[in-house]
């Protein structure tokens, strides 16, 4: 008899196969007395050095891209001298090496959780680093991917970057995690690899090695009937075949245009993003130029970086998001030190009020890079709350000779006054990840609250509808550049709500393009009404999918 386990679907398509679970983390030995503090402290430092070397080796093996970048970041975290010093100090105070390492990592973990947002989600990374460091110290096998000798569905409590970076999609059919949310490493890697994935599946704890499961549409079906597996496989082949058959601009079955764009936020993402079959870049994140440095980048450095992007998107749109600093992206030269809750502090456009030269230099660089380029350059501000902020930003953009200025809608206040924002801007762009977080007062990185920040939440769709209606009334384009845009079913709903462009990871474009071609605008509008009438996200998703062609 089959059993269906609910979760949050974050990948693409469906797959079935036998379960293979991640190896358990090492067990701490019983505490022991410290008889030679110097030797034990040296052992702690050697374990961390070995951990860093292992992470750098994995980064070198991983394909260039998000996975390798995350591994390099983890290596930097493990190499932090403060971490080794905390552990060594604990040893000198009488704590044995294994427990001293654990305490040091747990202390750093608590700090990340307290920071919330992106940092809160990275707390799981420290759990993995802790387990690997202890394994190095005790001479135990490292936690890692199973290798049963056949393709499998990977099941884990959570997946760390050190593991996701070396996943082979020829061996791993799908991903299932007990924890995690829509913006977790699992979600990001699943989309990049084109794998089906379900996160936040609490009942996956009970899955056993060898059990057959079907991962499909945000659920995990245990011991599915053969006919169910066969039908899912048939539909998956059909989906892949149709996705490969369509190219060109986004358009509905009755000819309504929907611009399909790509997101990019790091130099290594530029070539695949520019090569994708898209109408341009819908979200160009510029933070990579500012992070992990003591001083902001100068005019020339920024101009060169932006010019490379504009040249790669010749003749196409590029929507540049100005610096989104603060909260989960603190900067040494701009972020405040006195904020107890950075997610609600000076971040995004608010940083420009405190450090106006940052924005003026960035706008001057964008304008210089756009001069002589055939790219259609748009510029938007993150974390806009008030119409006055949007108006002031638009004026500053235009004063630099950039003709198209917009605002991101990421907080409920902006959505509720979208008509006023649209009145002073040339376009609006909805960031569904942050908009969900602030609407439901729920940390988007916390797996336990994944249901609340699900982009299918009807209340969130109401805010999208309000924003899109304002854009339609004033003739302003309204796009979505959050994770919601990459879900083919939700893309139909967004178009039905009045959204005019969708920006996503390049790998997600074919599926969204295909589903748009199969539905008319009127059908999309009907699906949008169905989703908004639903009592919760799960019902909205299920009701819409039942009505899709």
Number of C-alpha atoms within 10 A of each C-alpha: 6 11 11 15 17 19 26 25 25 29 30 26 23 24 23 25 21 21 25 24 24 19 14 12 18 17 11 13 10 8 11 12 10 17 11 12 20 13 13 20 24 14 18 25 23 16 24 26 17 16 25 23 15 17 24 20 14 20 25 13 12 19 13 13 15 19 24 23 18 20 26 21 16 25 23 14 17 24 17 13 12 13 20 24 15 17 25 25 16 20 26 18 12 15 21 25 29 26 19 25 29 18 18 20 24 16 14 17 21 13 13 20 18 15 19 21 23 20 19 21 24 20 22 22 21 22 18 22 25 25 21 26 28 27 21 21 20 16 10 13 12 17 17 19 20 14 13 14 7 11 19 27 27 24 28 22 19 21 27 23 28 28 17 22 24 17 18 11 14 9 15 21 22 29 27 32 25 22 24 28 29 27 18 24 23 28 23 19 21 22 20 18 14 17 22 27 33 34 32 26 25 17 14 22 14 8 16 13 16 14 13 22 27 26 29 21 21 25 21 28 20 21 18 18 14 9 9 12 20 13 11 19 17 11 14 17 14 11 17 14 12 15 18 11 9 15 13 11 15 25 21 23 16 13 13 16 16 20 20 27 31 28 23 24 16 16 13 13 16 18 13 14 24 22 12 17 19 26 22 28 29 27 27 21 17 21 16 12 18 21 17 12 11 11 12 18 16 14 16 13 12 22 21 14 16 21 21 13 23 24 17 18 25 15 15 19 20 25 24 24 23 22 24 22 23 23 23 18 22 18 19 16 13 19 20 18 9 8 14 11 13 21 20 11 16 21 24 21 27 20 21 21 13 13 14 12 11 18 20 17 18 20 25 20 23 28 22 21 22 22 14 10 15 14 20 18 25 23 26 28 27 23 24 25 23 16 21 13 19 28 20 12 24 23 16 16 25 15 13 15 15 21 16 17 25 30 32 29 31 24 22 20 17 24 27 18 17 25 22 19 29 27 18 20 23 22 23 27 30 28 23 26 20 22 27 26 25 19 17 17 12 18 22 30 25 22 23 17 18 23 20 21 28 24 25 24 23 24 20 23 23 18 24 28 22 18 28 30 19 25 27 16 11 14 13 20 19 27 32 29 24 21 21 25 30 27 20 21 22 24 23 27 30 26 29 22 25 25 27 22 23 30 28 27 21 23 19 21 25 25 21 23 26 24 23 25 16 14 18 18 22 15 20 25 18 17 28 26 18 18 28 21 15 19 12 17 22 19 17 22 23 14 16 21 16 9 11 14 8
